[in-house]
């Protein structure tokens, strides 16, 4: 028969586990919804920022969400540069010049370079490119489905589940500032904005840090 003390310990541990799962469920939902606004990297948000972002998402405040992330990236730009260089040592020169270009607001030049590095880093880690699709589904989703991903890691990998604005098929009559195809194939001519640059930087941070969870 189980002792009262042991029963209490097990009950407390189960309660803590349930509380942890609730926290991860909430973070997972926020990460997933942030992707609908073309933001893929929430790893560095503190609890206060998570609550602020959740409220903006709840109210479908597109402008507020973009401004929130723009301020977040601007405030952490040096930290993000160091992180990307540390984890992509063979790409240090490219990463350094990306951030030099951001500082000089050369967004038309910087964004295609970021896109190329997103593809290259993802291929290094997974053997396929980030923006690749098959039957209108991300090829990365197939890799995710074949892996045993720990519960707490799943929230960081939601962006590979869906075709977002970045990689959807081109609409020749309606070019997008954010769509990779429209940018690299010269269809979009007005993509050179800081907020779009930061959105692609969020993808670069995502593939650099979060795709390690697939190993």
C-alpha positions as CSV (number, residue, x, y, z in Angstrom):
1,X,0.0,0.0,0.0
2,X,1.3,3.5,-1.0
3,X,2.3,5.7,2.0
4,X,0.5,9.0,2.5
5,X,3.8,10.9,2.0
6,X,4.6,9.1,-1.2
7,X,1.1,9.7,-2.5
8,X,1.5,13.4,-1.8
9,X,4.8,13.6,-3.6
10,X,3.4,11.9,-6.7
11,X,0.4,14.2,-6.6
12,X,2.6,17.3,-6.3
13,X,4.7,16.2,-9.2
14,X,1.7,15.5,-11.4
15,X,0.3,18.9,-10.6
16,X,3.6,20.6,-11.5
17,X,3.7,18.6,-14.7
18,X,0.2,19.6,-15.6
19,X,1.0,23.3,-14.9
20,X,4.2,23.0,-17.1
21,X,2.1,21.5,-19.9
22,X,-0.4,24.3,-19.7
23,X,2.5,26.8,-20.0
24,X,3.9,25.1,-23.0
25,X,0.5,24.7,-24.6
26,X,0.0,28.5,-24.3
27,X,3.5,29.2,-25.7
28,X,2.9,26.8,-28.5
29,X,-0.4,28.5,-29.4
30,X,1.3,31.9,-29.3
31,X,4.2,30.7,-31.5
32,X,1.7,29.2,-34.0
33,X,-0.4,32.4,-34.2
34,X,2.6,34.7,-34.5
35,X,3.5,32.8,-37.7
36,X,0.2,34.0,-39.3
37,X,1.7,37.5,-39.0
38,X,5.1,36.3,-40.5
39,X,7.0,36.2,-37.3
40,X,8.7,32.9,-36.5
41,X,11.0,33.5,-33.6
42,X,9.8,34.0,-30.0
43,X,12.6,32.3,-28.1
44,X,13.9,35.5,-26.5
45,X,10.6,36.9,-25.3
46,X,10.3,37.3,-21.5
47,X,7.0,36.5,-19.7
48,X,5.8,40.2,-19.8
49,X,6.4,40.3,-23.5
50,X,4.7,37.0,-24.0
51,X,1.6,38.4,-22.3
52,X,1.8,41.6,-24.3
53,X,2.0,39.6,-27.6
54,X,-0.8,37.3,-26.6
55,X,-3.1,40.4,-26.1
56,X,-2.1,41.8,-29.5
57,X,-2.8,38.5,-31.2
58,X,-6.1,38.1,-29.3
59,X,-7.2,41.5,-30.7
60,X,-5.9,40.7,-34.2
61,X,-3.8,43.9,-34.0
62,X,-1.6,43.5,-37.1
63,X,0.0,46.9,-36.9
64,X,0.6,46.4,-33.1
65,X,2.1,43.0,-33.6
66,X,4.5,44.2,-36.3
67,X,5.5,47.2,-34.1
68,X,6.0,44.9,-31.1
69,X,8.4,42.6,-33.0
70,X,10.1,45.5,-34.7
71,X,10.9,47.0,-31.3
72,X,11.9,43.6,-29.9
73,X,14.3,43.0,-32.7
74,X,15.8,46.5,-32.6
75,X,16.4,46.1,-28.8
76,X,18.1,42.7,-29.2
77,X,19.9,43.2,-32.5
78,X,23.4,42.8,-31.1
79,X,22.4,39.7,-29.2
80,X,20.9,38.2,-32.3
81,X,24.0,39.0,-34.3
82,X,26.2,37.2,-31.7
83,X,23.9,34.2,-31.6
84,X,23.9,33.8,-35.4
85,X,27.6,34.1,-35.7
86,X,28.2,31.7,-32.8
87,X,26.0,29.0,-34.3
88,X,27.0,29.7,-38.0
89,X,30.8,30.1,-37.7
90,X,31.5,29.3,-41.4
91,X,29.0,32.1,-42.3
92,X,30.4,34.7,-40.0
93,X,31.4,37.1,-42.7
94,X,28.0,36.9,-44.4
95,X,26.2,37.3,-41.1
96,X,28.4,40.3,-40.1
97,X,27.6,42.0,-43.4
98,X,23.9,41.3,-43.0
99,X,23.9,43.2,-39.8
100,X,26.1,46.0,-41.2
101,X,23.5,46.4,-44.0
102,X,20.7,46.5,-41.4
103,X,22.5,49.2,-39.6
104,X,22.8,51.2,-42.8
105,X,19.2,50.4,-43.7
106,X,20.2,48.7,-47.0
107,X,17.1,46.4,-46.8
108,X,16.8,45.8,-50.5
109,X,20.3,44.2,-50.5
110,X,20.1,42.6,-47.1
111,X,16.8,40.7,-47.5
112,X,17.8,38.5,-50.5
113,X,21.0,37.7,-48.6
114,X,19.1,36.6,-45.5
115,X,16.8,34.4,-47.7
116,X,19.8,32.7,-49.2
117,X,21.3,31.9,-45.8
118,X,17.9,30.6,-44.6
119,X,18.0,28.1,-47.4
120,X,21.7,27.2,-46.9
121,X,21.5,26.7,-43.2
122,X,18.3,24.6,-43.4
123,X,19.9,22.4,-46.1
124,X,23.0,22.0,-43.9
125,X,20.8,20.8,-41.0
126,X,18.1,18.8,-42.8
127,X,19.3,18.1,-46.3
128,X,16.4,20.1,-47.9
129,X,15.7,23.8,-48.3
130,X,13.4,25.7,-45.9
131,X,11.1,27.1,-48.6
132,X,10.6,23.8,-50.4
133,X,7.1,22.6,-50.8
134,X,5.4,19.4,-52.2
135,X,1.7,19.3,-52.8
136,X,1.4,22.7,-51.1
137,X,2.9,21.4,-47.9
138,X,6.4,22.2,-46.5
139,X,8.9,19.5,-47.2
140,X,10.2,20.1,-43.7
141,X,6.9,18.9,-42.3
142,X,7.6,15.4,-43.6
143,X,10.9,15.4,-41.6
144,X,9.1,16.6,-38.5
145,X,6.5,13.9,-38.8
146,X,9.3,11.2,-39.0
147,X,11.0,12.4,-35.8
148,X,10.1,11.8,-32.2
149,X,9.9,15.4,-30.9
150,X,9.8,16.0,-27.2
151,X,6.7,17.7,-25.9
152,X,8.4,20.9,-24.9
153,X,10.2,21.2,-28.2
154,X,7.1,21.0,-30.3
155,X,6.1,24.6,-29.7
156,X,9.3,25.8,-31.3
157,X,8.8,23.8,-34.5
158,X,5.2,24.9,-35.5
159,X,6.5,27.1,-38.3
160,X,7.4,24.1,-40.4
161,X,3.9,22.7,-40.3
162,X,2.3,25.1,-42.7
163,X,3.0,27.1,-45.9
164,X,3.2,30.7,-44.8
165,X,3.3,33.9,-46.8
166,X,7.0,33.4,-47.2
167,X,6.8,30.3,-49.4
168,X,3.3,30.2,-50.8
169,X,2.9,30.0,-54.6
170,X,3.3,33.2,-56.5
171,X,0.2,35.2,-57.6
172,X,1.4,37.1,-60.7
173,X,-1.4,39.6,-60.4
174,X,-0.8,40.2,-56.7
175,X,2.9,40.3,-55.8
176,X,3.7,40.2,-52.1
177,X,6.3,42.2,-50.2
178,X,7.0,39.2,-48.0
179,X,6.9,36.3,-50.4
180,X,10.3,34.8,-51.2
181,X,9.5,34.0,-54.8
182,X,8.3,37.5,-55.5
183,X,11.5,39.0,-54.0
184,X,14.2,36.7,-55.4
185,X,12.6,36.6,-58.9
186,X,12.3,40.4,-59.1
187,X,8.5,40.6,-59.1
188,X,8.3,42.6,-55.9
189,X,9.9,46.0,-56.0
190,X,8.8,47.4,-52.7
191,X,10.0,44.9,-50.2
192,X,12.8,47.0,-48.8
193,X,11.3,47.8,-45.4
194,X,12.8,47.3,-41.9
195,X,9.8,45.3,-40.7
196,X,10.1,42.9,-43.6
197,X,13.9,42.6,-43.0
198,X,13.2,41.7,-39.4
199,X,10.5,39.2,-40.4
200,X,13.1,37.3,-42.5
201,X,15.6,37.7,-39.7
202,X,13.1,35.9,-37.5
203,X,13.1,33.0,-40.0
204,X,17.0,33.0,-40.0
205,X,17.0,32.8,-36.2
206,X,14.4,30.1,-36.3
207,X,16.3,27.8,-38.6
208,X,19.6,28.5,-36.8
209,X,18.3,27.7,-33.3
210,X,15.1,25.7,-33.5
211,X,15.9,23.3,-36.3
212,X,18.5,21.8,-33.9
213,X,15.5,20.3,-32.2
214,X,15.1,17.9,-35.1
215,X,18.3,16.1,-34.3
